[in-house]
């Protein structure tokens, strides 16, 4: 004669099955290297070439820039080329580490060089645009819409170089910016 299952004995296997399912869902794996996925979203500090694809397109936007940085009564001028880096999860994390902010900063070059970033060997340089700075002015044209980090090394004549960083957004027109 078979034993009858009480309502309590019938619910226990159902609870066990639900608990097992929840445990297995919690153990879902995320692909190594991170990236964009239905649950993962962007992973700051992880280089993904796909994140930079938008920045390689040509567009109608342009940036006209001017250096007007002063500190301690000294006037700083450009000491090299100006870089324009696309805003991606990787570069945003890198900029935050190097400059302590993602909107604007002025940090001594020695401090920037002393800081360590995640994935320092990632080669994103092919996506960085470079422009000359003459007479305290620089420009970039043919840009697609998007966010960019302007990076400009400046000096007041000595070895005490400062790196200026500023975030800008382009939207099909001309953006004027002063660092």
N, C-alpha and C positions, 0 to 999 in steps of 0.2 A: 504494500500500500504506500503510495507516494505521499510524502509529507506536503501539506499545504503551505504556500508562502504567505506570510502575513504582509500587510501593506508596508511595514517597516523593512522587511527583507527584500521587497521589490524595489524600493527607492535606493537602497545602498548601492547596487551596481550602477544605477544611473548617475548618482553623485560621484562615484569613482571615475566613471567615464568622462564626465564634465571636468573634473579636477585634472585628469591626465591630459585632456585636450588643452586646457589652459596652461599647464606646465610645458607642453610641447610648443605652444605658440610663443611663450616667453623665451624659448631657446632658439628662436628663428635666427639664422645666420645672416650677416651682412657681408657682401663681397669685400675682399681685401682691397684696399686702395680707396674705399668709400665711393663717393660720387653721388649721382642723382638716381633715385629709385623711388618706387611707390611709397616707401616708408622712410628711407634714409635721408633724403634731401641733400643739399650741398654740404660738403665736409670741409670746414675751414682748414687751411694749411696743407691740403692735399692737392697736388698739381694734376690737372686734367686738361689736356689739350682741347677737348670739346668745349670747355668753359670759355676759351679764348676765341673761338671761331667767329663770333660776331664782330670782333675787333679788326679782322682782316679785310672786311668788306670796305668798299669805297662809299662815301656819303657826301652830303652837302654841308656838313657842319665844319666849323673852323674855330680855332682858339687863338686869340691875340693876347699875348702876355707881356707884362712889364715887371721888372725887378725894382722894388723900392723898399729894401730892407735896411733898417738902421738899428744899431744896438750900442749902448754906451757912448753915444755921440759920434759913432763911426758910421760911414755909409758903405754898405757892402755892394759889390758888383759881381756879375757872373764870372766864374772861373772855369767853365767847361760847357759842354753841351747840356741841353735841357732834355730830360726824358719824359715820355708820355706813356704811362703803363695802364693797360685796361683794368678796370675794376672787376675782379672775379673773386670767388670765395678764397682761392689761394693767395692772390695778391693782397686782398683786404687783410687777411691774417698776418701776412708778411709785413705789410705797412704798419699795422697796429704794433707788432713786435719791435720793428726798427725805430718808429717815430713816436710811439706811445699814443697815437690818435689816428683817425682815418679821415678827418676833415681838413685839418691844417696843422703844421708844426714847423719849428725851426730848431734843429738839433745839431750840436757840434759833430762834425764828421767823425771824429775819433770815437764818440759814443755810438754812433750808428754802426761803425765797423766792428765795435766790440760786442755787439748784441748777436745772439744766436737765433736763427729762425728754424722752424720745422722744415724738413726736406730741403736743405740748402743746396743740394745738387740738382734740383729740378731746373731744367733749362727753359725758362719762359722768355729769354731775351729776344727771340725772334719775333715776339709780339709787341715789344717795346719800340716805340717810334722815338727818334732822336732828332733834335733840331738845334741849330746854332743860336747863340745868344750874343747879339751885337748891340752895343750901345744900351744895354739893359733891356732889350726887347727880344722877343721870340714869337714864333707862330707855327701853327700846325693847320693844315687844310686837308680837304677830302676825307673827313672823318665820318664814320657812321654814328648814329645816335647811341649814346650809352654813357657810362660813368668812367672817368679817367683820373689817374693820379699824376700830377705834374711834379717832377723831382728836379730841383735846380741847386747845384752847388754854388755857393757865393763866398766871397772873402773881402776883407777890408784892407787887403794888401799884404798881410803877414801869412804865416802858416796856419792861422786859426780859421780854418774853413768851417762853414755852417752849411747844412743841407736843408733847403726849404722844401716842404711838401704841401700840396694843396689838392683837394678833390674838386673836380668840376664835372658837370653833366652837359652833354651836347644833345641838342634836339633840332637838328636840321638848319640851324642858323649860326650866327657868329657869337661867340662867347668872349667877353673881355675879362681878364683877370689880372690882379696885381698881387705879387708875392712880396 
